[in-house]
């Protein structure tokens, strides 16, 4: 290339302006990926978690005296008394051992009773 060609290419690059985007469209194009990520996150994480919390709260409201339950820590027990925010659980029959636990620590209802210990 000659020197004149290089000079004219340099002048051409300097004088060209960057394309201007429209004000509102530029903001929308910039925010669209974030909106899509939030939408996907909401449908994949938040909605299933809300559904699970609602199901757990419904299960807790249906518990009554005499139901066998499993706590989050792995302890099985039978509900001896239902209080406003707590349960009194009987965890051993002989001697009768009763503990007070919050309702939220109950993981689920045991349908066949606590498992027998095998020797």
Biotite code that builds the C-alpha atoms (Angstrom):
import biotite.structure as struc

atoms = struc.array([
    struc.Atom([0.000, 0.000, 0.000], chain_id="A", res_id=1, res_name="UNK", atom_name="CA", element="C"),
    struc.Atom([1.079, 3.480, -0.630], chain_id="A", res_id=2, res_name="UNK", atom_name="CA", element="C"),
    struc.Atom([1.357, 6.188, 1.921], chain_id="A", res_id=3, res_name="UNK", atom_name="CA", element="C"),
    struc.Atom([-1.559, 8.109, 0.393], chain_id="A", res_id=4, res_name="UNK", atom_name="CA", element="C"),
    struc.Atom([-3.838, 5.074, 0.743], chain_id="A", res_id=5, res_name="UNK", atom_name="CA", element="C"),
    struc.Atom([-2.917, 4.645, 4.407], chain_id="A", res_id=6, res_name="UNK", atom_name="CA", element="C"),
    struc.Atom([-3.505, 8.344, 5.112], chain_id="A", res_id=7, res_name="UNK", atom_name="CA", element="C"),
    struc.Atom([-6.927, 8.281, 3.426], chain_id="A", res_id=8, res_name="UNK", atom_name="CA", element="C"),
    struc.Atom([-7.930, 5.130, 5.390], chain_id="A", res_id=9, res_name="UNK", atom_name="CA", element="C"),
    struc.Atom([-6.807, 6.790, 8.621], chain_id="A", res_id=10, res_name="UNK", atom_name="CA", element="C"),
    struc.Atom([-8.826, 9.912, 7.826], chain_id="A", res_id=11, res_name="UNK", atom_name="CA", element="C"),
    struc.Atom([-11.855, 7.785, 6.974], chain_id="A", res_id=12, res_name="UNK", atom_name="CA", element="C"),
    struc.Atom([-11.661, 5.954, 10.325], chain_id="A", res_id=13, res_name="UNK", atom_name="CA", element="C"),
    struc.Atom([-11.276, 9.172, 12.289], chain_id="A", res_id=14, res_name="UNK", atom_name="CA", element="C"),
    struc.Atom([-14.165, 10.983, 10.621], chain_id="A", res_id=15, res_name="UNK", atom_name="CA", element="C"),
    struc.Atom([-16.724, 8.152, 10.918], chain_id="A", res_id=16, res_name="UNK", atom_name="CA", element="C"),
    struc.Atom([-19.067, 8.437, 13.879], chain_id="A", res_id=17, res_name="UNK", atom_name="CA", element="C"),
    struc.Atom([-20.336, 5.555, 15.920], chain_id="A", res_id=18, res_name="UNK", atom_name="CA", element="C"),
    struc.Atom([-23.943, 4.640, 15.122], chain_id="A", res_id=19, res_name="UNK", atom_name="CA", element="C"),
    struc.Atom([-26.380, 6.240, 17.537], chain_id="A", res_id=20, res_name="UNK", atom_name="CA", element="C"),
    struc.Atom([-29.047, 4.023, 19.088], chain_id="A", res_id=21, res_name="UNK", atom_name="CA", element="C"),
    struc.Atom([-32.460, 5.355, 20.002], chain_id="A", res_id=22, res_name="UNK", atom_name="CA", element="C"),
    struc.Atom([-32.750, 6.349, 23.675], chain_id="A", res_id=23, res_name="UNK", atom_name="CA", element="C"),
    struc.Atom([-35.654, 4.112, 24.732], chain_id="A", res_id=24, res_name="UNK", atom_name="CA", element="C"),
    struc.Atom([-34.682, 1.184, 22.503], chain_id="A", res_id=25, res_name="UNK", atom_name="CA", element="C"),
    struc.Atom([-31.131, 1.220, 23.854], chain_id="A", res_id=26, res_name="UNK", atom_name="CA", element="C"),
    struc.Atom([-32.370, 0.910, 27.427], chain_id="A", res_id=27, res_name="UNK", atom_name="CA", element="C"),
    struc.Atom([-34.812, -1.874, 26.516], chain_id="A", res_id=28, res_name="UNK", atom_name="CA", element="C"),
    struc.Atom([-32.120, -3.797, 24.657], chain_id="A", res_id=29, res_name="UNK", atom_name="CA", element="C"),
    struc.Atom([-29.825, -3.451, 27.652], chain_id="A", res_id=30, res_name="UNK", atom_name="CA", element="C"),
    struc.Atom([-32.437, -4.553, 30.230], chain_id="A", res_id=31, res_name="UNK", atom_name="CA", element="C"),
    struc.Atom([-34.030, -7.381, 28.213], chain_id="A", res_id=32, res_name="UNK", atom_name="CA", element="C"),
    struc.Atom([-31.459, -10.068, 29.193], chain_id="A", res_id=33, res_name="UNK", atom_name="CA", element="C"),
    struc.Atom([-31.852, -9.215, 32.885], chain_id="A", res_id=34, res_name="UNK", atom_name="CA", element="C"),
    struc.Atom([-35.651, -9.413, 32.631], chain_id="A", res_id=35, res_name="UNK", atom_name="CA", element="C"),
    struc.Atom([-35.426, -12.791, 30.908], chain_id="A", res_id=36, res_name="UNK", atom_name="CA", element="C"),
    struc.Atom([-33.010, -14.152, 33.528], chain_id="A", res_id=37, res_name="UNK", atom_name="CA", element="C"),
    struc.Atom([-35.280, -12.964, 36.352], chain_id="A", res_id=38, res_name="UNK", atom_name="CA", element="C"),
    struc.Atom([-38.318, -14.560, 34.667], chain_id="A", res_id=39, res_name="UNK", atom_name="CA", element="C"),
    struc.Atom([-36.565, -17.901, 34.244], chain_id="A", res_id=40, res_name="UNK", atom_name="CA", element="C"),
    struc.Atom([-35.298, -17.769, 37.838], chain_id="A", res_id=41, res_name="UNK", atom_name="CA", element="C"),
    struc.Atom([-38.812, -17.003, 39.108], chain_id="A", res_id=42, res_name="UNK", atom_name="CA", element="C"),
    struc.Atom([-40.435, -19.919, 37.282], chain_id="A", res_id=43, res_name="UNK", atom_name="CA", element="C"),
    struc.Atom([-37.680, -22.444, 38.048], chain_id="A", res_id=44, res_name="UNK", atom_name="CA", element="C"),
    struc.Atom([-36.912, -21.549, 41.679], chain_id="A", res_id=45, res_name="UNK", atom_name="CA", element="C"),
    struc.Atom([-39.429, -19.256, 43.353], chain_id="A", res_id=46, res_name="UNK", atom_name="CA", element="C"),
    struc.Atom([-42.735, -20.835, 42.262], chain_id="A", res_id=47, res_name="UNK", atom_name="CA", element="C"),
    struc.Atom([-41.779, -24.434, 43.202], chain_id="A", res_id=48, res_name="UNK", atom_name="CA", element="C"),
    struc.Atom([-40.471, -23.216, 46.573], chain_id="A", res_id=49, res_name="UNK", atom_name="CA", element="C"),
    struc.Atom([-43.741, -21.372, 47.293], chain_id="A", res_id=50, res_name="UNK", atom_name="CA", element="C"),
    struc.Atom([-45.715, -24.487, 46.351], chain_id="A", res_id=51, res_name="UNK", atom_name="CA", element="C"),
    struc.Atom([-43.585, -26.618, 48.688], chain_id="A", res_id=52, res_name="UNK", atom_name="CA", element="C"),
    struc.Atom([-43.992, -24.145, 51.582], chain_id="A", res_id=53, res_name="UNK", atom_name="CA", element="C"),
    struc.Atom([-47.758, -24.083, 51.084], chain_id="A", res_id=54, res_name="UNK", atom_name="CA", element="C"),
    struc.Atom([-47.911, -27.899, 51.096], chain_id="A", res_id=55, res_name="UNK", atom_name="CA", element="C"),
    struc.Atom([-45.799, -28.061, 54.293], chain_id="A", res_id=56, res_name="UNK", atom_name="CA", element="C"),
    struc.Atom([-47.987, -25.470, 56.059], chain_id="A", res_id=57, res_name="UNK", atom_name="CA", element="C"),
    struc.Atom([-51.103, -27.404, 55.062], chain_id="A", res_id=58, res_name="UNK", atom_name="CA", element="C"),
    struc.Atom([-49.588, -30.634, 56.421], chain_id="A", res_id=59, res_name="UNK", atom_name="CA", element="C"),
    struc.Atom([-48.738, -28.900, 59.722], chain_id="A", res_id=60, res_name="UNK", atom_name="CA", element="C"),
    struc.Atom([-52.252, -27.541, 60.101], chain_id="A", res_id=61, res_name="UNK", atom_name="CA", element="C"),
    struc.Atom([-53.750, -31.027, 59.706], chain_id="A", res_id=62, res_name="UNK", atom_name="CA", element="C"),
    struc.Atom([-51.620, -32.644, 62.432], chain_id="A", res_id=63, res_name="UNK", atom_name="CA", element="C"),
    struc.Atom([-53.445, -33.674, 65.570], chain_id="A", res_id=64, res_name="UNK", atom_name="CA", element="C"),
    struc.Atom([-52.851, -35.522, 68.839], chain_id="A", res_id=65, res_name="UNK", atom_name="CA", element="C"),
    struc.Atom([-51.681, -39.096, 68.304], chain_id="A", res_id=66, res_name="UNK", atom_name="CA", element="C"),
    struc.Atom([-50.088, -38.604, 64.865], chain_id="A", res_id=67, res_name="UNK", atom_name="CA", element="C"),
    struc.Atom([-46.603, -40.061, 64.404], chain_id="A", res_id=68, res_name="UNK", atom_name="CA", element="C"),
    struc.Atom([-44.191, -37.561, 62.894], chain_id="A", res_id=69, res_name="UNK", atom_name="CA", element="C"),
    struc.Atom([-40.569, -37.278, 61.800], chain_id="A", res_id=70, res_name="UNK", atom_name="CA", element="C"),
    struc.Atom([-38.590, -34.166, 62.684], chain_id="A", res_id=71, res_name="UNK", atom_name="CA", element="C"),
    struc.Atom([-35.905, -32.587, 60.481], chain_id="A", res_id=72, res_name="UNK", atom_name="CA", element="C"),
    struc.Atom([-33.174, -33.883, 62.788], chain_id="A", res_id=73, res_name="UNK", atom_name="CA", element="C"),
    struc.Atom([-34.339, -37.495, 62.324], chain_id="A", res_id=74, res_name="UNK", atom_name="CA", element="C"),
    struc.Atom([-36.185, -38.025, 65.605], chain_id="A", res_id=75, res_name="UNK", atom_name="CA", element="C"),
    struc.Atom([-39.484, -39.880, 65.434], chain_id="A", res_id=76, res_name="UNK", atom_name="CA", element="C"),
    struc.Atom([-42.243, -39.074, 67.891], chain_id="A", res_id=77, res_name="UNK", atom_name="CA", element="C"),
    struc.Atom([-45.953, -39.094, 68.577], chain_id="A", res_id=78, res_name="UNK", atom_name="CA", element="C"),
    struc.Atom([-47.814, -35.835, 69.148], chain_id="A", res_id=79, res_name="UNK", atom_name="CA", element="C"),
    struc.Atom([-48.956, -35.666, 72.769], chain_id="A", res_id=80, res_name="UNK", atom_name="CA", element="C"),
    struc.Atom([-50.336, -32.133, 72.639], chain_id="A", res_id=81, res_name="UNK", atom_name="CA", element="C"),
    struc.Atom([-50.843, -29.433, 70.027], chain_id="A", res_id=82, res_name="UNK", atom_name="CA", element="C"),
    struc.Atom([-50.020, -25.895, 71.152], chain_id="A", res_id=83, res_name="UNK", atom_name="CA", element="C"),
    struc.Atom([-50.299, -22.642, 69.211], chain_id="A", res_id=84, res_name="UNK", atom_name="CA", element="C"),
    struc.Atom([-46.756, -22.588, 67.774], chain_id="A", res_id=85, res_name="UNK", atom_name="CA", element="C"),
    struc.Atom([-45.367, -25.842, 69.204], chain_id="A", res_id=86, res_name="UNK", atom_name="CA", element="C"),
    struc.Atom([-45.984, -29.554, 69.563], chain_id="A", res_id=87, res_name="UNK", atom_name="CA", element="C"),
    struc.Atom([-45.313, -31.693, 72.605], chain_id="A", res_id=88, res_name="UNK", atom_name="CA", element="C"),
    struc.Atom([-43.835, -34.913, 71.249], chain_id="A", res_id=89, res_name="UNK", atom_name="CA", element="C"),
    struc.Atom([-43.623, -38.196, 73.080], chain_id="A", res_id=90, res_name="UNK", atom_name="CA", element="C"),
    struc.Atom([-40.354, -39.734, 71.940], chain_id="A", res_id=91, res_name="UNK", atom_name="CA", element="C"),
    struc.Atom([-40.193, -42.687, 74.355], chain_id="A", res_id=92, res_name="UNK", atom_name="CA", element="C"),
    struc.Atom([-43.065, -44.609, 75.922], chain_id="A", res_id=93, res_name="UNK", atom_name="CA", element="C"),
    struc.Atom([-41.368, -46.199, 78.903], chain_id="A", res_id=94, res_name="UNK", atom_name="CA", element="C"),
    struc.Atom([-40.471, -43.989, 80.746], chain_id="A", res_id=95, res_name="UNK", atom_name="CA", element="C"),
    struc.Atom([-42.681, -41.404, 79.103], chain_id="A", res_id=96, res_name="UNK", atom_name="CA", element="C"),
    struc.Atom([-40.401, -38.713, 77.642], chain_id="A", res_id=97, res_name="UNK", atom_name="CA", element="C"),
    struc.Atom([-42.094, -35.596, 76.232], chain_id="A", res_id=98, res_name="UNK", atom_name="CA", element="C"),
    struc.Atom([-40.258, -32.778, 74.468], chain_id="A", res_id=99, res_name="UNK", atom_name="CA", element="C"),
    struc.Atom([-41.559, -29.483, 73.117], chain_id="A", res_id=100, res_name="UNK", atom_name="CA", element="C"),
    struc.Atom([-40.632, -28.644, 69.521], chain_id="A", res_id=101, res_name="UNK", atom_name="CA", element="C"),
    struc.Atom([-41.608, -25.880, 67.130], chain_id="A", res_id=102, res_name="UNK", atom_name="CA", element="C"),
    struc.Atom([-44.066, -26.793, 64.412], chain_id="A", res_id=103, res_name="UNK", atom_name="CA", element="C"),
    struc.Atom([-41.630, -25.879, 61.662], chain_id="A", res_id=104, res_name="UNK", atom_name="CA", element="C"),
    struc.Atom([-39.179, -28.678, 62.510], chain_id="A", res_id=105, res_name="UNK", atom_name="CA", element="C"),
    struc.Atom([-41.672, -31.402, 61.647], chain_id="A", res_id=106, res_name="UNK", atom_name="CA", element="C"),
    struc.Atom([-40.611, -32.842, 58.300], chain_id="A", res_id=107, res_name="UNK", atom_name="CA", element="C"),
    struc.Atom([-43.518, -35.157, 57.699], chain_id="A", res_id=108, res_name="UNK", atom_name="CA", element="C"),
    struc.Atom([-46.082, -37.627, 58.952], chain_id="A", res_id=109, res_name="UNK", atom_name="CA", element="C"),
    struc.Atom([-45.058, -41.256, 59.480], chain_id="A", res_id=110, res_name="UNK", atom_name="CA", element="C"),
    struc.Atom([-47.865, -43.498, 58.314], chain_id="A", res_id=111, res_name="UNK", atom_name="CA", element="C"),
    struc.Atom([-46.681, -46.843, 59.748], chain_id="A", res_id=112, res_name="UNK", atom_name="CA", element="C"),
    struc.Atom([-45.300, -45.504, 63.028], chain_id="A", res_id=113, res_name="UNK", atom_name="CA", element="C"),
    struc.Atom([-41.680, -45.170, 64.062], chain_id="A", res_id=114, res_name="UNK", atom_name="CA", element="C"),
    struc.Atom([-39.422, -47.868, 62.656], chain_id="A", res_id=115, res_name="UNK", atom_name="CA", element="C"),
    struc.Atom([-38.490, -50.701, 64.991], chain_id="A", res_id=116, res_name="UNK", atom_name="CA", element="C"),
    struc.Atom([-34.865, -50.959, 66.072], chain_id="A", res_id=117, res_name="UNK", atom_name="CA", element="C"),
    struc.Atom([-33.296, -54.201, 64.838], chain_id="A", res_id=118, res_name="UNK", atom_name="CA", element="C"),
    struc.Atom([-30.644, -56.011, 66.894], chain_id="A", res_id=119, res_name="UNK", atom_name="CA", element="C"),
])
